[in-house]
Amino acid sequence: MPAYSRPARASRVPAGFRAAVAPLAAALALCSLSPQAAALSKRDQTAVDALSQRMQSAEARYQSALVKIRNADPTGRQDSDAALEDMEDVIAACLKQKGCAPTTMLAGYKRLLKANADSVANTDEDAEDAGQLDSDSFAADVPEAARAAALLSDDGQRFVKMVQYNPAVQAGIRRWLTDLRGPLMQSYDNYQYMRGLMWPEFQRAGLPEALLFGIMAKESNGRVHSTSRVGAAGPLQFMFATGKRFGLGDDGSGFDTRYDPKQSAQAAAEYLNERLGQLNNSIELSLAAYNGGEGRALRINNASGGRNFWDESVYNQFPAETRDYVPMVVAAAWLFLHPREYGLNFPKVDGKLAQLRLNRPSSIYELTICMGGSGSRDGYMRALRNLNPRYQADSYLSAGTTLTATTRMVSLYNRWCVQGKRAELARTLVASDAASAVVRTGPLTVLPAQSAGEDGTLAFAGTSAAGVPVTIATGRPAPAPKAEPKKKAAPKDYKVQRGDTLTEVARKFSCDTRALAKANGLKAPRYAVKPGQRIKLSGCGD
């Protein structure tokens, strides 16, 4: 059983009070880490003050109810329950209100615990040790859900107490350190670049960073464009329906926000907290729900009477994939917290985020080439793609486009990608067309003499069977060369040929891929075109 589910200690606190106060304790513990806004509008400050007054009023009503209970007034219990419900409502409203810090409500709650403990101690004159009933021992005894929730913080050692370290987790650690060592290292590298986008969402929700890393490593190895065979998408692999329930999906521009690291992390944090609230704050059961379906996890949990995930009657009801998934996530999280113990040297990554504004048309492929490796084994393509999920790697981006990058990437871009040999080399390599390397030759077709050189030789101009120009020297003088024709105006549209993609068309005519797609009503991420289709070349040309 999980380390946090310990047997109940003897207590003189009424069972009714424990049942009533546990949900409030859990809510307060879960939200106690929410940050308070630094600056508030007058309207927000008024709303916060109103919530504070409501909490004080509820606390006062609860104190009055305690007096009634001591005097054996039958209405005391009803009044105390109503006061607790009011406190829960205040907490719920506080979570939604900008600038409201639930930690300020915690002081009133502690006074509530102290008042209850003193009340019971005073009525139990035969108690041998009334000191057992202080607020600390009460908190340790009553709201186990709140204690579990309080452990969900950025303190790695507290996460360790939340999960069970057993042979299944050990087997998961062995797999990550052997067959899956490469994917684990890649997951860490990818995560460090996205950490500034993802971790704050878990931190605000009071969830441990190790849990975020473990899920991401198992789900996608930190590749934001990852899509499973069943349709789960993004770095945290949300199914379409579940993602939609938590605010993910088409944002109106054709982009699916399941691929966005920040928004997917926010949705995952909300999803996990919802599951923890239903499943006895068990990380293992919540992970089982994440992988195997929340409906199944809830049914199994309710039918088992609240047993933990490793209980045979619970464990065997989940499919094999889920039974493998849970310990693998916990194992990855464990290694995230204890790399040195297992001989892991995670790569050092400068993940400080910065904005990169393109000075010239480019693509992620081109940026990857001109930036180089700069000590990074894999270069920056994966990092750029993860930080800019709206763009395909070969999408042609116009000058002025702003990308999310790191300070190091911005420095390398300014040094190597704006101008110079490497910038031109990258541009040439990206624009290269492999098909143009194929040359076909055949019999020559000789035409009448067209020109002659100074030595009196004639030049017969002709073409090969493949249309390749050919000149044959004879012995007659050549006339003066003809003037080159004027450059044609840029075409306004283009007829798609077999094998064409929108990206290739954009590169051919120096267009911004997204602008071209928008002008022609094509949706991301595929921008599908078909042979014969007419494409408007809107905004194209160097």
C-alpha positions as CSV (number, residue, x, y, z in Angstrom):
1,M,0.0,0.0,0.0
2,P,1.2,3.6,-0.6
3,A,3.4,5.0,2.1
4,Y,1.0,7.8,2.8
5,S,-2.0,5.5,3.7
6,R,-1.0,4.7,7.2
7,P,-3.3,3.1,9.8
8,A,-5.5,5.5,11.8
9,R,-4.3,6.5,15.2
10,A,-6.5,6.6,18.2
11,S,-8.4,9.9,18.3
12,R,-11.0,11.5,20.4
13,V,-12.1,13.8,17.5
14,P,-15.7,13.0,16.5
15,A,-16.0,10.9,13.3
16,G,-18.6,13.2,12.0
17,F,-16.3,16.2,12.1
18,R,-13.5,14.2,10.4
19,A,-15.9,13.3,7.5
20,A,-17.0,16.9,7.2
21,V,-13.6,18.6,7.3
22,A,-11.6,16.2,5.1
23,P,-12.8,17.6,1.7
24,L,-12.0,21.2,2.9
25,A,-8.6,20.0,4.1
26,A,-7.8,18.4,0.8
27,A,-8.9,21.4,-1.2
28,L,-6.7,23.7,1.0
29,A,-3.7,21.5,0.8
30,L,-4.0,21.1,-3.0
31,C,-4.2,24.8,-3.6
32,S,-2.0,26.1,-0.9
33,L,0.9,26.5,-3.3
34,S,-1.0,28.8,-5.8
35,P,0.9,32.0,-6.3
36,Q,-0.6,35.4,-5.6
37,A,-0.6,37.9,-8.3
38,A,1.9,40.7,-7.8
39,A,-0.4,43.5,-9.0
40,L,-4.2,43.5,-8.8
41,S,-6.8,45.7,-10.3
42,K,-9.3,47.5,-8.0
43,R,-12.0,45.1,-9.1
44,D,-9.9,42.0,-8.3
45,Q,-8.8,43.4,-5.0
46,T,-12.5,44.0,-4.0
47,A,-13.3,40.4,-5.0
48,V,-10.4,39.1,-2.9
49,D,-11.5,41.1,0.1
50,A,-15.0,39.8,-0.2
51,L,-13.8,36.2,-0.2
52,S,-11.7,36.9,2.9
53,Q,-14.8,38.4,4.7
54,R,-16.8,35.3,3.7
55,M,-14.2,33.0,5.2
56,Q,-14.0,35.0,8.4
57,S,-17.8,34.8,8.7
58,A,-17.9,31.1,8.1
59,E,-15.2,30.6,10.8
60,A,-17.2,32.7,13.2
61,R,-20.3,30.5,12.5
62,Y,-18.3,27.4,13.1
63,Q,-17.1,28.7,16.4
64,S,-20.7,29.4,17.5
65,A,-21.6,25.9,16.4
66,L,-18.9,24.4,18.6
67,V,-20.5,26.2,21.6
68,K,-23.9,24.7,20.7
69,I,-22.3,21.2,20.4
70,R,-20.7,21.6,23.9
71,N,-24.1,22.6,25.3
72,A,-25.8,19.5,23.6
73,D,-27.8,21.8,21.3
74,P,-29.0,19.5,18.4
75,T,-28.7,22.4,15.9
76,G,-24.9,22.6,16.5
77,R,-24.0,19.8,14.2
78,Q,-26.2,21.3,11.4
79,D,-24.7,24.7,11.8
80,S,-21.1,23.4,11.8
81,D,-21.7,21.4,8.6
82,A,-23.2,24.6,6.9
83,A,-20.2,26.6,8.0
84,L,-17.8,24.0,6.5
85,E,-19.7,24.0,3.3
86,D,-19.4,27.8,3.1
87,M,-15.6,27.5,3.6
88,E,-15.4,25.0,0.7
89,D,-17.4,27.4,-1.5
90,V,-14.9,30.2,-0.6
91,I,-11.9,28.0,-1.5
92,A,-13.5,27.1,-4.9
93,A,-14.1,30.7,-5.6
94,C,-10.6,31.6,-4.5
95,L,-9.1,29.2,-7.0
96,K,-10.8,31.0,-9.8
97,Q,-10.2,34.5,-8.6
98,K,-7.0,36.3,-9.7
99,G,-4.8,37.4,-6.8
100,C,-6.6,35.2,-4.2
101,A,-4.0,33.1,-2.2
102,P,-5.6,30.1,-0.5
103,T,-2.7,30.0,1.9
104,T,-4.2,33.0,3.6
105,M,-7.3,30.9,4.3
106,L,-5.2,28.2,5.8
107,A,-4.7,30.2,9.0
108,G,-8.4,30.3,9.7
109,Y,-8.6,26.5,9.1
110,K,-5.8,25.9,11.6
111,R,-7.7,27.9,14.2
112,L,-10.7,25.8,13.4
113,L,-8.7,22.6,14.1
114,K,-7.4,24.1,17.3
115,A,-10.8,25.1,18.5
116,N,-12.2,21.7,17.8
117,A,-9.3,20.0,19.6
118,D,-9.7,22.2,22.6
119,S,-13.4,21.7,22.7
120,V,-13.0,17.9,22.7
121,A,-10.2,18.1,25.3
122,N,-12.4,20.2,27.6
123,T,-15.3,17.8,27.5
124,D,-13.2,14.8,28.1
125,E,-12.0,15.3,31.7
126,D,-10.8,11.7,32.0
127,A,-8.4,12.0,29.1
128,E,-5.0,10.9,30.2
129,D,-3.1,13.1,27.7
130,A,-5.1,16.0,26.3
131,G,-2.0,17.2,24.6
132,Q,-2.5,14.5,22.0
133,L,-5.3,16.6,20.6
134,D,-3.3,19.6,19.3
135,S,-3.8,20.7,15.8
136,D,-0.7,18.8,14.5
137,S,-1.9,15.4,15.7
138,F,-5.4,16.1,14.5
139,A,-4.1,17.0,11.0
140,A,-2.0,13.8,11.1
141,D,-5.0,11.7,12.0
142,V,-8.0,13.0,10.2
143,P,-7.6,14.3,6.7
144,E,-5.4,11.7,5.1
145,A,-6.5,13.1,1.7
146,A,-5.2,16.5,2.7
147,R,-1.9,15.0,3.9
148,A,-1.5,13.2,0.5
149,A,-2.3,16.4,-1.4
150,A,0.2,18.4,0.6
151,L,2.9,16.1,-0.5
152,L,2.3,17.0,-4.1
153,S,4.9,19.7,-4.3
154,D,8.2,20.4,-6.0
155,D,10.0,18.6,-3.2
156,G,11.3,15.4,-4.7
157,Q,11.5,13.6,-1.4
158,R,7.8,14.2,-0.8
159,F,7.0,12.6,-4.2
160,V,9.0,9.6,-3.1
161,K,6.6,9.2,-0.2
162,M,3.6,9.2,-2.5
163,V,4.5,6.2,-4.5
164,Q,5.5,2.6,-3.7
165,Y,9.0,1.6,-4.6
166,N,8.6,-2.1,-5.4
167,P,9.9,-4.8,-7.8
168,A,7.7,-3.5,-10.6
169,V,9.2,0.0,-10.3
170,Q,12.7,-1.6,-10.0
171,A,12.1,-3.5,-13.3
172,G,11.0,-0.2,-14.9
173,I,14.2,1.5,-13.7
174,R,16.2,-1.4,-15.2
175,R,14.6,-1.0,-18.6
176,W,15.1,2.8,-18.6
177,L,18.8,2.2,-17.8
178,T,19.4,-0.5,-20.4
179,D,17.2,-0.9,-23.5
180,L,15.5,2.5,-23.1
181,R,18.5,4.5,-21.9
182,G,18.7,6.5,-25.2
183,P,15.0,7.5,-25.1
184,L,15.4,8.5,-21.5
185,M,18.3,10.8,-22.2
186,Q,16.5,12.2,-25.2
187,S,13.4,12.8,-23.0
188,Y,15.5,14.7,-20.5
189,D,17.1,16.8,-23.2
190,N,13.8,17.6,-24.9
191,Y,12.2,18.4,-21.5
192,Q,14.9,20.9,-20.5
193,Y,14.1,23.1,-23.5
194,M,10.3,22.9,-22.8
195,R,10.6,23.1,-19.0
196,G,9.9,26.9,-18.9
197,L,6.6,26.3,-20.7
198,M,5.5,23.1,-19.0
199,W,6.7,23.0,-15.4
200,P,5.0,26.2,-14.2
201,E,1.6,24.7,-15.1
202,F,2.3,21.7,-12.8
203,Q,3.8,23.9,-10.1
204,R,0.7,26.1,-10.1
205,A,-1.5,23.0,-9.6
206,G,0.7,21.7,-6.8
207,L,1.9,18.7,-8.7
208,P,5.5,17.4,-8.7
209,E,7.9,18.0,-11.5
210,A,9.1,14.4,-11.5
211,L,5.5,13.2,-12.3
212,L,5.4,15.5,-15.3
213,F,8.7,14.2,-16.6
214,G,7.8,10.6,-16.0
215,I,4.5,10.9,-18.0
216,M,6.2,12.8,-20.8
217,A,9.1,10.4,-21.1
218,K,6.8,7.4,-21.3
219,E,4.2,9.0,-23.6
220,S,6.3,10.8,-26.2
221,N,10.0,11.1,-25.2
222,G,9.4,14.8,-25.4
223,R,8.4,15.0,-29.1
224,V,5.5,17.4,-29.3
225,H,4.4,16.2,-32.7
226,S,4.1,12.6,-31.6
227,T,0.9,10.9,-32.5
228,S,-0.1,7.3,-31.5
229,R,-1.8,4.7,-33.6
230,V,-5.1,5.3,-31.7
231,G,-5.0,9.1,-32.2
232,A,-3.4,10.3,-28.9
233,A,-1.4,13.4,-29.8
234,G,1.2,15.8,-28.3
235,P,3.9,15.6,-25.7
236,L,1.5,14.2,-23.1
237,Q,-0.6,12.2,-25.6
238,F,-4.2,13.5,-25.1
239,M,-7.0,11.7,-27.0
240,F,-9.2,14.1,-28.9
241,A,-12.3,13.8,-26.7
242,T,-10.4,14.1,-23.4
243,G,-8.3,17.0,-24.7
244,K,-11.4,18.8,-25.8
245,R,-12.9,18.4,-22.3
246,F,-9.8,20.2,-20.9
247,G,-9.6,23.0,-23.5
248,L,-7.4,21.4,-26.1
249,G,-8.2,21.1,-29.8
250,D,-8.4,23.3,-32.9
251,D,-7.7,26.9,-31.9
252,G,-9.5,28.3,-35.0
253,S,-6.4,28.5,-37.2
254,G,-6.2,24.8,-37.9
255,F,-3.6,24.1,-35.2
256,D,-4.4,21.4,-32.7
257,T,-3.3,22.7,-29.2
258,R,-2.7,19.2,-28.0
259,Y,0.7,19.7,-29.7
260,D,1.4,22.8,-27.6
261,P,3.6,22.0,-24.6
262,K,2.3,24.7,-22.4
263,Q,-1.4,24.1,-23.0
264,S,-1.0,20.3,-22.9
265,A,0.8,20.6,-19.5
266,Q,-2.0,22.8,-18.1
267,A,-4.6,20.3,-19.3
268,A,-2.7,17.3,-17.8
269,A,-2.3,19.1,-14.5
270,E,-6.1,19.7,-14.4
271,Y,-6.8,16.1,-15.4
272,L,-4.5,14.6,-12.8
273,N,-5.9,16.7,-10.0
274,E,-9.4,15.7,-11.0
275,R,-8.4,12.1,-10.9
276,L,-6.5,12.4,-7.6
277,G,-9.7,13.9,-6.0
278,Q,-11.6,10.8,-7.2
279,L,-9.1,8.1,-6.5
280,N,-7.9,8.6,-2.9
281,N,-5.0,10.9,-4.0
282,S,-3.2,7.8,-5.3
283,I,-0.7,8.7,-8.0
284,E,-0.6,5.1,-9.2
285,L,-4.4,4.9,-9.7
286,S,-4.4,8.3,-11.3
287,L,-1.8,7.2,-13.8
288,A,-3.8,4.1,-14.5
289,A,-6.7,6.3,-15.3
290,Y,-4.5,8.5,-17.5
291,N,-3.5,5.5,-19.5
292,G,-6.4,3.1,-19.2
293,G,-9.4,5.4,-18.9
294,E,-10.9,7.3,-16.0
295,G,-14.2,5.4,-16.1
296,R,-12.5,2.1,-15.7
297,A,-10.2,3.3,-12.9
298,L,-13.1,4.8,-11.0
299,R,-15.2,1.7,-11.3
300,I,-12.3,-0.5,-10.1
301,N,-11.5,1.8,-7.2
302,N,-15.1,2.0,-6.0
303,A,-15.6,-1.8,-6.3
304,S,-12.4,-2.5,-4.4
305,G,-13.4,-0.3,-1.5
306,G,-10.5,2.0,-2.0
307,R,-7.6,-0.5,-2.2
308,N,-4.4,0.7,-3.8
309,F,-3.2,0.0,-7.3
310,W,-0.8,-2.8,-6.3
311,D,-3.6,-4.9,-4.5
312,E,-4.2,-8.0,-6.6
313,S,-7.9,-7.3,-6.9
314,V,-7.2,-3.9,-8.4
315,Y,-4.0,-4.6,-10.4
316,N,-5.4,-7.5,-12.3
317,Q,-8.4,-5.6,-13.5
318,F,-6.3,-3.2,-15.6
319,P,-5.1,-4.2,-19.1
320,A,-1.5,-5.3,-19.5
321,E,-0.6,-2.0,-21.1
322,T,-1.7,-0.1,-18.0
323,R,0.0,-2.5,-15.7
324,D,3.2,-1.7,-17.6
325,Y,2.6,2.0,-17.9
326,V,2.2,2.9,-14.2
327,P,5.6,1.5,-12.9
328,M,7.4,2.8,-16.0
329,V,6.2,6.4,-15.3
330,V,7.1,6.1,-11.7
331,A,10.5,4.6,-12.6
332,A,11.2,7.5,-15.0
333,A,10.2,10.0,-12.3
334,W,12.4,8.2,-9.8
335,L,15.4,8.5,-12.1
336,F,14.6,12.2,-12.6
337,L,15.0,12.7,-8.9
338,H,18.0,10.3,-8.3
339,P,20.2,10.3,-11.4
340,R,23.6,10.0,-9.6
341,E,22.5,7.0,-7.6
342,Y,22.1,5.1,-10.9
343,G,25.1,6.5,-12.8
344,L,23.1,8.8,-15.0
345,N,24.6,12.0,-16.3
346,F,21.8,14.0,-17.8
347,P,22.8,16.5,-20.4
348,K,23.3,20.1,-19.3
349,V,20.9,22.3,-21.3
350,D,20.7,26.1,-21.2
351,G,16.9,26.3,-21.5
352,K,16.4,30.0,-20.8
353,L,13.7,31.0,-23.3
354,A,14.0,34.0,-25.6
355,Q,12.3,35.3,-28.7
356,L,14.0,34.9,-32.1
357,R,12.9,37.3,-34.9
358,L,13.8,36.2,-38.4
359,N,15.7,38.9,-40.4
360,R,15.3,37.0,-43.6
361,P,12.9,34.2,-44.9
362,S,13.9,30.8,-43.4
363,S,12.7,27.5,-42.1
364,I,13.5,25.3,-39.1
365,Y,15.6,23.1,-41.4
366,E,17.6,26.1,-42.5
367,L,18.1,27.4,-38.9
368,T,19.2,24.0,-37.8
369,I,22.0,23.9,-40.4
370,C,23.3,27.5,-39.9
371,M,23.1,27.4,-36.1
372,G,25.3,24.2,-36.0
373,G,25.7,22.0,-33.0
374,S,27.6,24.3,-30.6
375,G,28.3,21.4,-28.3
376,S,24.9,19.8,-28.7
377,R,25.1,16.2,-30.2
378,D,21.8,16.5,-32.0
379,G,21.7,20.2,-32.9
380,Y,18.7,22.3,-32.4
381,M,16.1,21.0,-34.8
382,R,14.1,19.0,-32.2
383,A,14.2,21.9,-29.7
384,L,13.1,24.4,-32.3
385,R,10.2,22.1,-33.4
386,N,9.1,21.5,-29.8
387,L,9.2,25.2,-28.9
388,N,7.3,26.1,-32.2
389,P,4.8,23.3,-32.7
390,R,2.7,25.4,-35.2
391,Y,5.4,25.1,-37.8
392,Q,6.6,22.1,-39.8
393,A,10.3,21.8,-40.1
394,D,10.3,22.5,-43.8
395,S,7.7,25.3,-43.7
396,Y,9.0,28.5,-45.3
397,L,8.7,31.4,-42.8
398,S,8.7,35.0,-43.9
399,A,11.1,37.7,-42.5
400,G,9.7,39.2,-39.3
401,T,8.3,35.9,-38.0
402,T,9.0,35.5,-34.3
403,L,10.0,32.0,-33.0
404,T,10.4,30.8,-29.4
405,A,14.0,29.8,-28.8
406,T,16.7,30.1,-26.1
407,T,19.2,32.8,-25.5
408,R,21.9,30.6,-26.9
409,M,20.0,29.9,-30.1
410,V,19.3,33.6,-30.6
411,S,23.1,34.3,-30.2
412,L,24.0,31.6,-32.7
413,Y,21.3,32.9,-35.2
414,N,22.7,36.4,-35.1
415,R,26.2,35.1,-35.6
416,W,25.7,32.5,-38.3
417,C,22.3,32.8,-39.9
418,V,21.7,36.4,-40.9
419,Q,24.6,36.7,-43.4
420,G,27.8,35.0,-44.4
421,K,29.0,31.8,-46.0
422,R,27.2,29.5,-43.6
423,A,23.9,31.3,-44.0
424,E,24.1,31.0,-47.7
425,L,25.2,27.4,-47.5
426,A,22.2,26.5,-45.3
427,R,19.9,28.3,-47.8
428,T,21.4,26.5,-50.7
429,L,21.1,23.1,-49.0
430,V,17.5,23.6,-48.0
431,A,16.5,24.8,-51.5
432,S,18.2,21.9,-53.3
433,D,16.0,19.6,-55.3
434,A,17.3,16.0,-55.7
435,A,15.2,15.5,-58.8
436,S,17.2,18.1,-60.7
437,A,20.4,15.9,-60.4
438,V,19.0,13.4,-62.9
439,V,20.2,14.1,-66.5
440,R,18.9,12.1,-69.4
441,T,20.7,12.0,-72.8
442,G,19.9,10.5,-76.2
443,P,20.5,10.9,-79.9
444,L,21.4,14.4,-81.2
445,T,19.2,16.4,-83.5
446,V,21.4,18.7,-85.7
447,L,19.9,22.0,-86.8
448,P,21.2,24.5,-89.5
449,A,24.3,26.5,-88.6
450,Q,23.6,29.4,-86.1
451,S,26.9,31.1,-85.4
452,A,30.6,31.1,-86.1
453,G,33.7,31.8,-84.0
454,E,36.5,34.2,-84.7
455,D,38.6,31.4,-86.2
456,G,36.0,30.9,-88.9
457,T,34.4,27.8,-87.4
458,L,30.6,27.3,-87.6
459,A,28.6,26.3,-84.6
460,F,25.6,24.1,-85.2
461,A,23.1,24.4,-82.3
462,G,20.8,21.6,-81.5
463,T,19.3,19.6,-78.6
464,S,19.5,16.0,-77.4
465,A,16.5,13.8,-77.3
466,A,16.1,14.8,-73.7
467,G,16.0,18.5,-74.6
468,V,19.5,19.3,-73.4
469,P,21.2,22.1,-75.6
470,V,24.1,20.9,-77.7
471,T,26.6,22.9,-79.8
472,I,28.8,21.4,-82.6
473,A,31.7,23.5,-83.9
474,T,32.4,23.7,-87.7
475,G,34.3,26.4,-89.5
476,R,32.3,29.6,-90.1
477,P,32.2,32.9,-88.2
478,A,29.5,33.4,-85.5
479,P,27.2,36.5,-85.3
480,A,27.0,38.7,-82.2
481,P,25.1,37.2,-79.3
482,K,21.5,38.1,-78.9
483,A,20.3,40.3,-76.0
484,E,18.8,38.4,-73.0
485,P,15.0,38.6,-72.8
486,K,13.5,40.7,-70.0
487,K,12.7,39.0,-66.7
488,K,9.1,37.9,-66.6
489,A,6.8,39.2,-63.9
490,A,6.2,36.8,-60.9
491,P,3.2,34.5,-61.6
492,K,0.0,35.1,-59.7
493,D,-1.0,31.5,-59.4
494,Y,0.4,28.0,-59.9
495,K,-1.1,24.7,-61.1
496,V,-0.1,21.9,-58.7
497,Q,1.9,19.1,-60.4
498,R,1.9,15.4,-59.3
499,G,4.2,15.0,-56.3
500,D,4.1,18.7,-55.3
501,T,3.6,19.7,-51.7
502,L,2.7,23.2,-50.5
503,T,6.1,23.5,-48.8
504,E,7.9,22.9,-52.1
505,V,5.7,25.4,-53.9
506,A,6.4,28.0,-51.2
507,R,10.1,27.4,-51.5
508,K,10.0,27.6,-55.3
509,F,8.3,31.0,-55.3
510,S,9.8,32.3,-52.0
511,C,6.5,32.3,-50.1
512,D,5.6,32.1,-46.5
513,T,4.1,28.6,-46.1
514,R,1.4,29.6,-43.5
515,A,0.5,32.8,-45.5
516,L,0.2,30.7,-48.7
517,A,-2.0,28.1,-46.8
518,K,-4.2,30.8,-45.4
519,A,-4.7,32.5,-48.8
520,N,-5.8,29.1,-50.3
521,G,-7.9,27.9,-47.3
522,L,-5.5,25.0,-46.5
523,K,-5.5,23.7,-42.9
524,A,-2.5,22.7,-40.8
525,P,-0.6,20.6,-40.2
526,R,-0.8,18.8,-43.5
527,Y,-1.6,21.7,-45.9
528,A,-2.8,19.0,-48.4
529,V,-2.8,19.9,-52.1
530,K,-3.7,17.7,-55.1
531,P,-2.6,17.6,-58.8
532,G,-4.4,20.1,-61.0
533,Q,-5.3,22.4,-58.1
534,R,-4.7,26.1,-58.7
535,I,-2.9,27.9,-55.9
536,K,-2.9,31.6,-55.5
537,L,0.7,32.8,-55.0
538,S,-0.3,35.6,-52.6
539,G,2.6,37.5,-51.1
540,C,5.3,35.5,-52.9
541,G,8.5,36.7,-54.4
542,D,11.9,37.8,-52.9
